[in-house]
């Protein structure tokens, strides 16, 4: 029974950090509740998604993260863009 309480609080802490970093609350709750300290460390190290560099899809002009390789809207294969076309939202 104590294990469930501990798992719940690790899940909650992990999920709150994950949500603050722009990720899924539910997914990080599951990770934290199952892996406990490992999940908590993982979410702290997890990259801040909104600070990732962005570029536009050349086909449909959807704003995408630089690490996205296939456009989720139109399915275009994406290669590394012209550096001038990359936005760095974390650098202001
Ligand atoms: Zn596209």
PDB file of the backbone (N, CA, C, O) and the ligand in Angstrom, with CONECT records:
HET     ZN  A 101       1
ATOM      1  N   UNK A   1       0.836  -1.216   0.000  1.00  0.00           N
ATOM      2  CA  UNK A   1       0.000   0.000   0.000  1.00  0.00           C
ATOM      3  C   UNK A   1       0.865   1.259   0.000  1.00  0.00           C
ATOM      4  O   UNK A   1       0.579   2.215  -0.721  1.00  0.00           O
ATOM      5  N   UNK A   2       1.947   1.253   0.830  1.00  0.00           N
ATOM      6  CA  UNK A   2       2.852   2.403   0.816  1.00  0.00           C
ATOM      7  C   UNK A   2       3.431   2.631  -0.573  1.00  0.00           C
ATOM      8  O   UNK A   2       3.641   3.767  -0.999  1.00  0.00           O
ATOM      9  N   UNK A   3       3.684   1.529  -1.270  1.00  0.00           N
ATOM     10  CA  UNK A   3       4.271   1.653  -2.605  1.00  0.00           C
ATOM     11  C   UNK A   3       3.371   2.486  -3.511  1.00  0.00           C
ATOM     12  O   UNK A   3       3.850   3.335  -4.262  1.00  0.00           O
ATOM     13  N   UNK A   4       2.057   2.236  -3.435  1.00  0.00           N
ATOM     14  CA  UNK A   4       1.127   2.976  -4.295  1.00  0.00           C
ATOM     15  C   UNK A   4       1.156   4.465  -3.987  1.00  0.00           C
ATOM     16  O   UNK A   4       1.085   5.293  -4.896  1.00  0.00           O
ATOM     17  N   UNK A   5       1.261   4.807  -2.706  1.00  0.00           N
ATOM     18  CA  UNK A   5       1.317   6.222  -2.322  1.00  0.00           C
ATOM     19  C   UNK A   5       2.590   6.860  -2.857  1.00  0.00           C
ATOM     20  O   UNK A   5       2.558   7.955  -3.418  1.00  0.00           O
ATOM     21  N   UNK A   6       3.718   6.164  -2.679  1.00  0.00           N
ATOM     22  CA  UNK A   6       4.998   6.682  -3.179  1.00  0.00           C
ATOM     23  C   UNK A   6       4.938   6.832  -4.701  1.00  0.00           C
ATOM     24  O   UNK A   6       5.361   7.851  -5.247  1.00  0.00           O
ATOM     25  N   UNK A   7       4.410   5.808  -5.380  1.00  0.00           N
ATOM     26  CA  UNK A   7       4.319   5.846  -6.841  1.00  0.00           C
ATOM     27  C   UNK A   7       3.455   7.019  -7.285  1.00  0.00           C
ATOM     28  O   UNK A   7       3.763   7.694  -8.267  1.00  0.00           O
ATOM     29  N   UNK A   8       2.365   7.254  -6.548  1.00  0.00           N
ATOM     30  CA  UNK A   8       1.465   8.354  -6.909  1.00  0.00           C
ATOM     31  C   UNK A   8       2.194   9.696  -6.816  1.00  0.00           C
ATOM     32  O   UNK A   8       2.069  10.537  -7.706  1.00  0.00           O
ATOM     33  N   UNK A   9       2.959   9.892  -5.730  1.00  0.00           N
ATOM     34  CA  UNK A   9       3.625  11.194  -5.571  1.00  0.00           C
ATOM     35  C   UNK A   9       4.779  11.374  -6.552  1.00  0.00           C
ATOM     36  O   UNK A   9       5.012  12.478  -7.043  1.00  0.00           O
ATOM     37  N   UNK A  10       5.498  10.293  -6.835  1.00  0.00           N
ATOM     38  CA  UNK A  10       6.526  10.401  -7.867  1.00  0.00           C
ATOM     39  C   UNK A  10       5.875  10.708  -9.217  1.00  0.00           C
ATOM     40  O   UNK A  10       6.375  11.536  -9.978  1.00  0.00           O
ATOM     41  N   UNK A  11       4.774  10.044  -9.506  1.00  0.00           N
ATOM     42  CA  UNK A  11       4.061  10.294 -10.764  1.00  0.00           C
ATOM     43  C   UNK A  11       3.595  11.729 -10.844  1.00  0.00           C
ATOM     44  O   UNK A  11       3.721  12.370 -11.888  1.00  0.00           O
ATOM     45  N   UNK A  12       3.058  12.237  -9.755  1.00  0.00           N
ATOM     46  CA  UNK A  12       2.538  13.609  -9.739  1.00  0.00           C
ATOM     47  C   UNK A  12       3.670  14.620  -9.946  1.00  0.00           C
ATOM     48  O   UNK A  12       3.542  15.548 -10.744  1.00  0.00           O
ATOM     49  N   UNK A  13       4.781  14.431  -9.219  1.00  0.00           N
ATOM     50  CA  UNK A  13       5.910  15.360  -9.346  1.00  0.00           C
ATOM     51  C   UNK A  13       6.461  15.339 -10.775  1.00  0.00           C
ATOM     52  O   UNK A  13       6.733  16.385 -11.364  1.00  0.00           O
ATOM     53  N   UNK A  14       6.619  14.131 -11.319  1.00  0.00           N
ATOM     54  CA  UNK A  14       7.142  13.991 -12.676  1.00  0.00           C
ATOM     55  C   UNK A  14       6.192  14.635 -13.683  1.00  0.00           C
ATOM     56  O   UNK A  14       6.629  15.322 -14.605  1.00  0.00           O
ATOM     57  N   UNK A  15       4.896  14.410 -13.502  1.00  0.00           N
ATOM     58  CA  UNK A  15       3.903  14.943 -14.436  1.00  0.00           C
ATOM     59  C   UNK A  15       3.868  16.470 -14.402  1.00  0.00           C
ATOM     60  O   UNK A  15       3.731  17.110 -15.445  1.00  0.00           O
ATOM     61  N   UNK A  16       3.993  17.058 -13.210  1.00  0.00           N
ATOM     62  CA  UNK A  16       3.960  18.520 -13.104  1.00  0.00           C
ATOM     63  C   UNK A  16       5.167  19.141 -13.806  1.00  0.00           C
ATOM     64  O   UNK A  16       5.039  20.166 -14.476  1.00  0.00           O
ATOM     65  N   UNK A  17       6.340  18.519 -13.652  1.00  0.00           N
ATOM     66  CA  UNK A  17       7.531  19.032 -14.336  1.00  0.00           C
ATOM     67  C   UNK A  17       7.358  18.854 -15.846  1.00  0.00           C
ATOM     68  O   UNK A  17       7.655  19.763 -16.621  1.00  0.00           O
ATOM     69  N   UNK A  18       6.880  17.683 -16.256  1.00  0.00           N
ATOM     70  CA  UNK A  18       6.679  17.417 -17.685  1.00  0.00           C
ATOM     71  C   UNK A  18       5.721  18.414 -18.303  1.00  0.00           C
ATOM     72  O   UNK A  18       5.964  18.905 -19.405  1.00  0.00           O
ATOM     73  N   UNK A  19       4.620  18.725 -17.602  1.00  0.00           N
ATOM     74  CA  UNK A  19       3.647  19.680 -18.130  1.00  0.00           C
ATOM     75  C   UNK A  19       4.253  21.080 -18.207  1.00  0.00           C
ATOM     76  O   UNK A  19       4.003  21.816 -19.162  1.00  0.00           O
ATOM     77  N   UNK A  20       5.050  21.446 -17.202  1.00  0.00           N
ATOM     78  CA  UNK A  20       5.685  22.768 -17.201  1.00  0.00           C
ATOM     79  C   UNK A  20       6.648  22.910 -18.368  1.00  0.00           C
ATOM     80  O   UNK A  20       6.923  24.022 -18.819  1.00  0.00           O
ATOM     81  N   UNK A  21       7.160  21.790 -18.855  1.00  0.00           N
ATOM     82  CA  UNK A  21       8.091  21.823 -19.980  1.00  0.00           C
ATOM     83  C   UNK A  21       7.365  21.662 -21.317  1.00  0.00           C
ATOM     84  O   UNK A  21       8.009  21.496 -22.352  1.00  0.00           O
ATOM     85  N   UNK A  22       6.045  21.709 -21.304  1.00  0.00           N
ATOM     86  CA  UNK A  22       5.289  21.660 -22.553  1.00  0.00           C
ATOM     87  C   UNK A  22       5.020  20.261 -23.061  1.00  0.00           C
ATOM     88  O   UNK A  22       4.710  20.075 -24.238  1.00  0.00           O
ATOM     89  N   UNK A  23       5.137  19.256 -22.170  1.00  0.00           N
ATOM     90  CA  UNK A  23       4.895  17.881 -22.592  1.00  0.00           C
ATOM     91  C   UNK A  23       3.581  17.378 -21.994  1.00  0.00           C
ATOM     92  O   UNK A  23       2.837  18.150 -21.389  1.00  0.00           O
ATOM     93  N   UNK A  24       3.300  16.103 -22.161  1.00  0.00           N
ATOM     94  CA  UNK A  24       2.035  15.533 -21.712  1.00  0.00           C
ATOM     95  C   UNK A  24       2.043  15.219 -20.223  1.00  0.00           C
ATOM     96  O   UNK A  24       2.910  14.486 -19.748  1.00  0.00           O
ATOM     97  N   UNK A  25       1.084  15.770 -19.483  1.00  0.00           N
ATOM     98  CA  UNK A  25       0.934  15.485 -18.060  1.00  0.00           C
ATOM     99  C   UNK A  25       0.705  13.995 -17.835  1.00  0.00           C
ATOM    100  O   UNK A  25       1.344  13.386 -16.978  1.00  0.00           O
ATOM    101  N   UNK A  26      -0.211  13.409 -18.608  1.00  0.00           N
ATOM    102  CA  UNK A  26      -0.616  12.016 -18.397  1.00  0.00           C
ATOM    103  C   UNK A  26       0.534  11.038 -18.654  1.00  0.00           C
ATOM    104  O   UNK A  26       0.761  10.112 -17.875  1.00  0.00           O
ATOM    105  N   UNK A  27       1.257  11.260 -19.759  1.00  0.00           N
ATOM    106  CA  UNK A  27       2.352  10.349 -20.105  1.00  0.00           C
ATOM    107  C   UNK A  27       3.441  10.403 -19.036  1.00  0.00           C
ATOM    108  O   UNK A  27       3.960   9.371 -18.613  1.00  0.00           O
ATOM    109  N   UNK A  28       3.783  11.631 -18.602  1.00  0.00           N
ATOM    110  CA  UNK A  28       4.831  11.732 -17.585  1.00  0.00           C
ATOM    111  C   UNK A  28       4.353  11.205 -16.238  1.00  0.00           C
ATOM    112  O   UNK A  28       5.164  10.715 -15.453  1.00  0.00           O
ATOM    113  N   UNK A  29       3.057  11.294 -15.951  1.00  0.00           N
ATOM    114  CA  UNK A  29       2.534  10.703 -14.718  1.00  0.00           C
ATOM    115  C   UNK A  29       2.761   9.194 -14.723  1.00  0.00           C
ATOM    116  O   UNK A  29       3.204   8.620 -13.728  1.00  0.00           O
ATOM    117  N   UNK A  30       2.454   8.560 -15.855  1.00  0.00           N
ATOM    118  CA  UNK A  30       2.662   7.113 -15.965  1.00  0.00           C
ATOM    119  C   UNK A  30       4.142   6.763 -15.819  1.00  0.00           C
ATOM    120  O   UNK A  30       4.496   5.838 -15.089  1.00  0.00           O
ATOM    121  N   UNK A  31       5.005   7.506 -16.517  1.00  0.00           N
ATOM    122  CA  UNK A  31       6.444   7.228 -16.448  1.00  0.00           C
ATOM    123  C   UNK A  31       6.939   7.369 -15.009  1.00  0.00           C
ATOM    124  O   UNK A  31       7.669   6.514 -14.508  1.00  0.00           O
ATOM    125  N   UNK A  32       6.529   8.470 -14.344  1.00  0.00           N
ATOM    126  CA  UNK A  32       6.982   8.702 -12.976  1.00  0.00           C
ATOM    127  C   UNK A  32       6.460   7.658 -12.006  1.00  0.00           C
ATOM    128  O   UNK A  32       7.183   7.227 -11.107  1.00  0.00           O
ATOM    129  N   UNK A  33       5.206   7.246 -12.181  1.00  0.00           N
ATOM    130  CA  UNK A  33       4.605   6.282 -11.262  1.00  0.00           C
ATOM    131  C   UNK A  33       5.217   4.898 -11.439  1.00  0.00           C
ATOM    132  O   UNK A  33       5.289   4.129 -10.480  1.00  0.00           O
ATOM    133  N   UNK A  34       5.657   4.572 -12.646  1.00  0.00           N
ATOM    134  CA  UNK A  34       6.211   3.239 -12.905  1.00  0.00           C
ATOM    135  C   UNK A  34       7.695   3.188 -12.567  1.00  0.00           C
ATOM    136  O   UNK A  34       8.171   2.220 -11.973  1.00  0.00           O
ATOM    137  N   UNK A  35       8.431   4.246 -12.952  1.00  0.00           N
ATOM    138  CA  UNK A  35       9.891   4.182 -12.788  1.00  0.00           C
ATOM    139  C   UNK A  35      10.390   4.974 -11.587  1.00  0.00           C
ATOM    140  O   UNK A  35      11.581   4.942 -11.279  1.00  0.00           O
ATOM    141  N   UNK A  36       9.478   5.698 -10.891  1.00  0.00           N
ATOM    142  CA  UNK A  36       9.825   6.479  -9.703  1.00  0.00           C
ATOM    143  C   UNK A  36      10.988   7.436  -9.973  1.00  0.00           C
ATOM    144  O   UNK A  36      10.874   8.332 -10.810  1.00  0.00           O
ATOM    145  N   UNK A  37      12.109   7.248  -9.265  1.00  0.00           N
ATOM    146  CA  UNK A  37      13.202   8.215  -9.332  1.00  0.00           C
ATOM    147  C   UNK A  37      13.758   8.351 -10.747  1.00  0.00           C
ATOM    148  O   UNK A  37      14.177   9.438 -11.143  1.00  0.00           O
ATOM    149  N   UNK A  38      13.765   7.269 -11.503  1.00  0.00           N
ATOM    150  CA  UNK A  38      14.301   7.324 -12.869  1.00  0.00           C
ATOM    151  C   UNK A  38      13.442   8.267 -13.727  1.00  0.00           C
ATOM    152  O   UNK A  38      13.964   9.067 -14.504  1.00  0.00           O
ATOM    153  N   UNK A  39      12.136   8.156 -13.573  1.00  0.00           N
ATOM    154  CA  UNK A  39      11.239   9.022 -14.334  1.00  0.00           C
ATOM    155  C   UNK A  39      11.414  10.478 -13.948  1.00  0.00           C
ATOM    156  O   UNK A  39      11.385  11.366 -14.800  1.00  0.00           O
ATOM    157  N   UNK A  40      11.597  10.717 -12.646  1.00  0.00           N
ATOM    158  CA  UNK A  40      11.769  12.085 -12.170  1.00  0.00           C
ATOM    159  C   UNK A  40      13.061  12.697 -12.727  1.00  0.00           C
ATOM    160  O   UNK A  40      13.082  13.859 -13.130  1.00  0.00           O
ATOM    161  N   UNK A  41      14.130  11.903 -12.743  1.00  0.00           N
ATOM    162  CA  UNK A  41      15.398  12.377 -13.316  1.00  0.00           C
ATOM    163  C   UNK A  41      15.227  12.616 -14.824  1.00  0.00           C
ATOM    164  O   UNK A  41      15.715  13.608 -15.366  1.00  0.00           O
ATOM    165  N   UNK A  42      14.526  11.690 -15.489  1.00  0.00           N
ATOM    166  CA  UNK A  42      14.335  11.795 -16.939  1.00  0.00           C
ATOM    167  C   UNK A  42      13.595  13.077 -17.297  1.00  0.00           C
ATOM    168  O   UNK A  42      13.967  13.757 -18.253  1.00  0.00           O
ATOM    169  N   UNK A  43      12.554  13.416 -16.544  1.00  0.00           N
ATOM    170  CA  UNK A  43      11.764  14.600 -16.892  1.00  0.00           C
ATOM    171  C   UNK A  43      12.544  15.881 -16.604  1.00  0.00           C
ATOM    172  O   UNK A  43      12.354  16.891 -17.281  1.00  0.00           O
ATOM    173  N   UNK A  44      13.421  15.841 -15.600  1.00  0.00           N
ATOM    174  CA  UNK A  44      14.258  17.017 -15.327  1.00  0.00           C
ATOM    175  C   UNK A  44      15.245  17.230 -16.478  1.00  0.00           C
ATOM    176  O   UNK A  44      15.535  18.367 -16.852  1.00  0.00           O
ATOM    177  N   UNK A  45      15.753  16.139 -17.029  1.00  0.00           N
ATOM    178  CA  UNK A  45      16.725  16.239 -18.121  1.00  0.00           C
ATOM    179  C   UNK A  45      16.048  16.454 -19.479  1.00  0.00           C
ATOM    180  O   UNK A  45      16.688  16.865 -20.446  1.00  0.00           O
ATOM    181  N   UNK A  46      14.744  16.169 -19.533  1.00  0.00           N
ATOM    182  CA  UNK A  46      14.000  16.280 -20.791  1.00  0.00           C
ATOM    183  C   UNK A  46      14.114  17.691 -21.356  1.00  0.00           C
ATOM    184  O   UNK A  46      14.004  18.679 -20.630  1.00  0.00           O
ATOM    185  N   UNK A  47      14.338  17.764 -22.663  1.00  0.00           N
ATOM    186  CA  UNK A  47      14.532  19.084 -23.269  1.00  0.00           C
ATOM    187  C   UNK A  47      13.235  19.897 -23.205  1.00  0.00           C
ATOM    188  O   UNK A  47      12.135  19.345 -23.237  1.00  0.00           O
ATOM    189  N   UNK A  48      13.389  21.193 -23.116  1.00  0.00           N
ATOM    190  CA  UNK A  48      12.239  22.088 -23.095  1.00  0.00           C
ATOM    191  C   UNK A  48      11.785  22.298 -24.538  1.00  0.00           C
ATOM    192  O   UNK A  48      12.456  22.951 -25.338  1.00  0.00           O
ATOM    193  N   UNK A  49      10.628  21.725 -24.838  1.00  0.00           N
ATOM    194  CA  UNK A  49      10.192  21.669 -26.229  1.00  0.00           C
ATOM    195  C   UNK A  49      10.029  23.050 -26.842  1.00  0.00           C
ATOM    196  O   UNK A  49      10.356  23.247 -28.012  1.00  0.00           O
ATOM    197  N   UNK A  50       9.528  24.014 -26.068  1.00  0.00           N
ATOM    198  CA  UNK A  50       9.250  25.315 -26.664  1.00  0.00           C
ATOM    199  C   UNK A  50      10.521  26.110 -26.935  1.00  0.00           C
ATOM    200  O   UNK A  50      10.477  27.134 -27.616  1.00  0.00           O
ATOM    201  N   UNK A  51      11.669  25.642 -26.400  1.00  0.00           N
ATOM    202  CA  UNK A  51      12.937  26.308 -26.682  1.00  0.00           C
ATOM    203  C   UNK A  51      13.678  25.688 -27.859  1.00  0.00           C
ATOM    204  O   UNK A  51      14.743  26.172 -28.243  1.00  0.00           O
ATOM    205  N   UNK A  52      13.128  24.621 -28.437  1.00  0.00           N
ATOM    206  CA  UNK A  52      13.777  23.995 -29.575  1.00  0.00           C
ATOM    207  C   UNK A  52      13.701  24.900 -30.798  1.00  0.00           C
ATOM    208  O   UNK A  52      12.695  25.585 -30.988  1.00  0.00           O
ATOM    209  N   UNK A  53      14.751  24.920 -31.641  1.00  0.00           N
ATOM    210  CA  UNK A  53      14.685  25.714 -32.868  1.00  0.00           C
ATOM    211  C   UNK A  53      13.556  25.233 -33.791  1.00  0.00           C
ATOM    212  O   UNK A  53      13.222  24.049 -33.832  1.00  0.00           O
ATOM    213  N   UNK A  54      12.990  26.175 -34.517  1.00  0.00           N
ATOM    214  CA  UNK A  54      11.862  25.869 -35.402  1.00  0.00           C
ATOM    215  C   UNK A  54      12.170  26.291 -36.827  1.00  0.00           C
ATOM    216  O   UNK A  54      13.022  27.143 -37.076  1.00  0.00           O
ATOM    217  N   UNK A  55      11.454  25.672 -37.754  1.00  0.00           N
ATOM    218  CA  UNK A  55      11.464  26.098 -39.158  1.00  0.00           C
ATOM    219  C   UNK A  55      10.076  25.799 -39.722  1.00  0.00           C
ATOM    220  O   UNK A  55       9.250  25.153 -39.078  1.00  0.00           O
ATOM    221  N   UNK A  56       9.845  26.284 -40.934  1.00  0.00           N
ATOM    222  CA  UNK A  56       8.553  26.055 -41.566  1.00  0.00           C
ATOM    223  C   UNK A  56       8.659  24.912 -42.561  1.00  0.00           C
ATOM    224  O   UNK A  56       9.682  24.738 -43.224  1.00  0.00           O
ATOM    225  N   UNK A  57       7.578  24.132 -42.656  1.00  0.00           N
ATOM    226  CA  UNK A  57       7.483  23.129 -43.706  1.00  0.00           C
ATOM    227  C   UNK A  57       7.465  23.852 -45.048  1.00  0.00           C
ATOM    228  O   UNK A  57       6.674  24.775 -45.238  1.00  0.00           O
ATOM    229  N   UNK A  58       8.340  23.440 -45.999  1.00  0.00           N
ATOM    230  CA  UNK A  58       8.384  24.131 -47.302  1.00  0.00           C
ATOM    231  C   UNK A  58       7.116  23.917 -48.122  1.00  0.00           C
ATOM    232  O   UNK A  58       6.849  24.676 -49.054  1.00  0.00           O
ATOM    233  N   UNK A  59       6.349  22.916 -47.794  1.00  0.00           N
ATOM    234  CA  UNK A  59       5.164  22.594 -48.591  1.00  0.00           C
ATOM    235  C   UNK A  59       3.903  23.282 -48.064  1.00  0.00           C
ATOM    236  O   UNK A  59       3.183  23.925 -48.828  1.00  0.00           O
ATOM    237  N   UNK A  60       3.628  23.145 -46.740  1.00  0.00           N
ATOM    238  CA  UNK A  60       2.375  23.682 -46.207  1.00  0.00           C
ATOM    239  C   UNK A  60       2.630  24.830 -45.221  1.00  0.00           C
ATOM    240  O   UNK A  60       1.675  25.410 -44.706  1.00  0.00           O
ATOM    241  N   UNK A  61       3.903  25.172 -44.947  1.00  0.00           N
ATOM    242  CA  UNK A  61       4.285  26.310 -44.111  1.00  0.00           C
ATOM    243  C   UNK A  61       3.870  26.154 -42.651  1.00  0.00           C
ATOM    244  O   UNK A  61       3.763  27.142 -41.925  1.00  0.00           O
ATOM    245  N   UNK A  62       3.639  24.919 -42.221  1.00  0.00           N
ATOM    246  CA  UNK A  62       3.383  24.695 -40.801  1.00  0.00           C
ATOM    247  C   UNK A  62       4.699  24.873 -40.037  1.00  0.00           C
ATOM    248  O   UNK A  62       5.747  24.424 -40.503  1.00  0.00           O
ATOM    249  N   UNK A  63       4.654  25.524 -38.870  1.00  0.00           N
ATOM    250  CA  UNK A  63       5.850  25.689 -38.044  1.00  0.00           C
ATOM    251  C   UNK A  63       6.173  24.357 -37.373  1.00  0.00           C
ATOM    252  O   UNK A  63       5.322  23.771 -36.704  1.00  0.00           O
ATOM    253  N   UNK A  64       7.412  23.879 -37.556  1.00  0.00           N
ATOM    254  CA  UNK A  64       7.806  22.578 -37.031  1.00  0.00           C
ATOM    255  C   UNK A  64       9.113  22.694 -36.281  1.00  0.00           C
ATOM    256  O   UNK A  64       9.927  23.574 -36.562  1.00  0.00           O
ATOM    257  N   UNK A  65       9.311  21.798 -35.321  1.00  0.00           N
ATOM    258  CA  UNK A  65      10.593  21.746 -34.636  1.00  0.00           C
ATOM    259  C   UNK A  65      11.652  21.226 -35.596  1.00  0.00           C
ATOM    260  O   UNK A  65      11.360  20.470 -36.523  1.00  0.00           O
ATOM    261  N   UNK A  66      12.894  21.647 -35.352  1.00  0.00           N
ATOM    262  CA  UNK A  66      13.987  21.291 -36.250  1.00  0.00           C
ATOM    263  C   UNK A  66      14.211  19.779 -36.306  1.00  0.00           C
ATOM    264  O   UNK A  66      14.619  19.253 -37.342  1.00  0.00           O
ATOM    265  N   UNK A  67      13.947  19.078 -35.201  1.00  0.00           N
ATOM    266  CA  UNK A  67      14.209  17.640 -35.173  1.00  0.00           C
ATOM    267  C   UNK A  67      13.118  16.812 -35.848  1.00  0.00           C
ATOM    268  O   UNK A  67      13.283  15.605 -36.020  1.00  0.00           O
ATOM    269  N   UNK A  68      11.989  17.449 -36.238  1.00  0.00           N
ATOM    270  CA  UNK A  68      10.918  16.730 -36.923  1.00  0.00           C
ATOM    271  C   UNK A  68      11.384  16.384 -38.335  1.00  0.00           C
ATOM    272  O   UNK A  68      11.848  17.256 -39.071  1.00  0.00           O
ATOM    273  N   UNK A  69      11.262  15.118 -38.708  1.00  0.00           N
ATOM    274  CA  UNK A  69      11.810  14.693 -39.999  1.00  0.00           C
ATOM    275  C   UNK A  69      10.736  14.546 -41.068  1.00  0.00           C
ATOM    276  O   UNK A  69      11.039  14.625 -42.259  1.00  0.00           O
ATOM    277  N   UNK A  70       9.486  14.334 -40.665  1.00  0.00           N
ATOM    278  CA  UNK A  70       8.395  14.247 -41.622  1.00  0.00           C
ATOM    279  C   UNK A  70       7.286  15.168 -41.134  1.00  0.00           C
ATOM    280  O   UNK A  70       6.873  15.094 -39.977  1.00  0.00           O
ATOM    281  N   UNK A  71       6.800  16.043 -42.025  1.00  0.00           N
ATOM    282  CA  UNK A  71       5.752  16.982 -41.624  1.00  0.00           C
ATOM    283  C   UNK A  71       4.493  16.218 -41.232  1.00  0.00           C
ATOM    284  O   UNK A  71       3.988  15.425 -42.025  1.00  0.00           O
ATOM    285  N   UNK A  72       3.966  16.444 -40.001  1.00  0.00           N
ATOM    286  CA  UNK A  72       2.768  15.715 -39.572  1.00  0.00           C
ATOM    287  C   UNK A  72       1.508  16.170 -40.303  1.00  0.00           C
ATOM    288  O   UNK A  72       0.510  15.450 -40.302  1.00  0.00           O
ATOM    289  N   UNK A  73       1.531  17.347 -40.925  1.00  0.00           N
ATOM    290  CA  UNK A  73       0.334  17.829 -41.615  1.00  0.00           C
ATOM    291  C   UNK A  73       0.266  17.314 -43.045  1.00  0.00           C
ATOM    292  O   UNK A  73      -0.779  16.821 -43.469  1.00  0.00           O
ATOM    293  N   UNK A  74       1.378  17.421 -43.811  1.00  0.00           N
ATOM    294  CA  UNK A  74       1.306  17.082 -45.228  1.00  0.00           C
ATOM    295  C   UNK A  74       2.192  15.895 -45.614  1.00  0.00           C
ATOM    296  O   UNK A  74       2.129  15.433 -46.753  1.00  0.00           O
ATOM    297  N   UNK A  75       3.030  15.384 -44.669  1.00  0.00           N
ATOM    298  CA  UNK A  75       3.810  14.195 -44.956  1.00  0.00           C
ATOM    299  C   UNK A  75       5.071  14.432 -45.756  1.00  0.00           C
ATOM    300  O   UNK A  75       5.710  13.477 -46.196  1.00  0.00           O
ATOM    301  N   UNK A  76       5.449  15.703 -45.958  1.00  0.00           N
ATOM    302  CA  UNK A  76       6.670  16.006 -46.700  1.00  0.00           C
ATOM    303  C   UNK A  76       7.896  15.572 -45.904  1.00  0.00           C
ATOM    304  O   UNK A  76       7.985  15.816 -44.701  1.00  0.00           O
ATOM    305  N   UNK A  77       8.860  14.915 -46.603  1.00  0.00           N
ATOM    306  CA  UNK A  77      10.141  14.624 -45.965  1.00  0.00           C
ATOM    307  C   UNK A  77      10.896  15.916 -45.778  1.00  0.00           C
ATOM    308  O   UNK A  77      11.000  16.720 -46.705  1.00  0.00           O
ATOM    309  N   UNK A  78      11.432  16.124 -44.570  1.00  0.00           N
ATOM    310  CA  UNK A  78      12.111  17.383 -44.273  1.00  0.00           C
ATOM    311  C   UNK A  78      13.603  17.130 -44.103  1.00  0.00           C
ATOM    312  O   UNK A  78      14.022  16.184 -43.436  1.00  0.00           O
ATOM    313  N   UNK A  79      14.386  17.994 -44.718  1.00  0.00           N
ATOM    314  CA  UNK A  79      15.835  17.927 -44.562  1.00  0.00           C
ATOM    315  C   UNK A  79      16.261  19.139 -43.761  1.00  0.00           C
ATOM    316  O   UNK A  79      15.448  20.025 -43.496  1.00  0.00           O
ATOM    317  N   UNK A  80      17.515  19.189 -43.376  1.00  0.00           N
ATOM    318  CA  UNK A  80      17.977  20.355 -42.629  1.00  0.00           C
ATOM    319  C   UNK A  80      17.806  21.599 -43.494  1.00  0.00           C
ATOM    320  O   UNK A  80      18.265  21.619 -44.636  1.00  0.00           O
ATOM    321  N   UNK A  81      17.153  22.635 -42.970  1.00  0.00           N
ATOM    322  CA  UNK A  81      16.865  23.828 -43.772  1.00  0.00           C
ATOM    323  C   UNK A  81      18.052  24.782 -43.811  1.00  0.00           C
ATOM    324  O   UNK A  81      19.044  24.607 -43.103  1.00  0.00           O
ATOM    325  N   UNK A  82      17.923  25.773 -44.642  1.00  0.00           N
ATOM    326  CA  UNK A  82      18.844  26.906 -44.656  1.00  0.00           C
ATOM    327  C   UNK A  82      18.924  27.485 -43.234  1.00  0.00           C
ATOM    328  O   UNK A  82      17.881  27.769 -42.645  1.00  0.00           O
ATOM    329  N   UNK A  83      20.108  27.667 -42.673  1.00  0.00           N
ATOM    330  CA  UNK A  83      20.194  28.201 -41.300  1.00  0.00           C
ATOM    331  C   UNK A  83      19.457  29.522 -41.125  1.00  0.00           C
ATOM    332  O   UNK A  83      18.980  29.821 -40.030  1.00  0.00           O
ATOM    333  N   UNK A  84      19.358  30.310 -42.179  1.00  0.00           N
ATOM    334  CA  UNK A  84      18.662  31.592 -42.086  1.00  0.00           C
ATOM    335  C   UNK A  84      17.157  31.398 -41.891  1.00  0.00           C
ATOM    336  O   UNK A  84      16.473  32.310 -41.426  1.00  0.00           O
ATOM    337  N   UNK A  85      16.632  30.211 -42.244  1.00  0.00           N
ATOM    338  CA  UNK A  85      15.206  29.952 -42.130  1.00  0.00           C
ATOM    339  C   UNK A  85      14.836  29.371 -40.770  1.00  0.00           C
ATOM    340  O   UNK A  85      13.659  29.146 -40.490  1.00  0.00           O
ATOM    341  N   UNK A  86      15.839  29.127 -39.921  1.00  0.00           N
ATOM    342  CA  UNK A  86      15.587  28.519 -38.621  1.00  0.00           C
ATOM    343  C   UNK A  86      15.356  29.607 -37.581  1.00  0.00           C
ATOM    344  O   UNK A  86      16.138  30.550 -37.462  1.00  0.00           O
ATOM    345  N   UNK A  87      14.264  29.457 -36.827  1.00  0.00           N
ATOM    346  CA  UNK A  87      13.999  30.385 -35.727  1.00  0.00           C
ATOM    347  C   UNK A  87      14.475  29.752 -34.434  1.00  0.00           C
ATOM    348  O   UNK A  87      14.359  28.539 -34.259  1.00  0.00           O
ATOM    349  N   UNK A  88      15.007  30.550 -33.531  1.00  0.00           N
ATOM    350  CA  UNK A  88      15.460  30.048 -32.236  1.00  0.00           C
ATOM    351  C   UNK A  88      14.651  30.729 -31.136  1.00  0.00           C
ATOM    352  O   UNK A  88      15.075  31.756 -30.605  1.00  0.00           O
ATOM    353  N   UNK A  89      13.502  30.174 -30.791  1.00  0.00           N
ATOM    354  CA  UNK A  89      12.623  30.837 -29.821  1.00  0.00           C
ATOM    355  C   UNK A  89      13.257  30.976 -28.440  1.00  0.00           C
ATOM    356  O   UNK A  89      12.885  31.866 -27.676  1.00  0.00           O
ATOM    357  N   UNK A  90      14.224  30.093 -28.108  1.00  0.00           N
ATOM    358  CA  UNK A  90      14.864  30.197 -26.803  1.00  0.00           C
ATOM    359  C   UNK A  90      15.914  31.283 -26.733  1.00  0.00           C
ATOM    360  O   UNK A  90      16.352  31.649 -25.643  1.00  0.00           O
ATOM    361  N   UNK A  91      16.336  31.814 -27.898  1.00  0.00           N
ATOM    362  CA  UNK A  91      17.389  32.834 -27.956  1.00  0.00           C
ATOM    363  C   UNK A  91      16.760  34.170 -28.333  1.00  0.00           C
ATOM    364  O   UNK A  91      16.387  34.386 -29.487  1.00  0.00           O
ATOM    365  N   UNK A  92      16.646  35.057 -27.362  1.00  0.00           N
ATOM    366  CA  UNK A  92      16.023  36.344 -27.678  1.00  0.00           C
ATOM    367  C   UNK A  92      16.879  37.478 -27.134  1.00  0.00           C
ATOM    368  O   UNK A  92      16.528  38.648 -27.295  1.00  0.00           O
TER     369      UNK A  92
HETATM  370 ZN    ZN A 101       3.913  20.254 -44.351  1.00  0.00          ZN
END
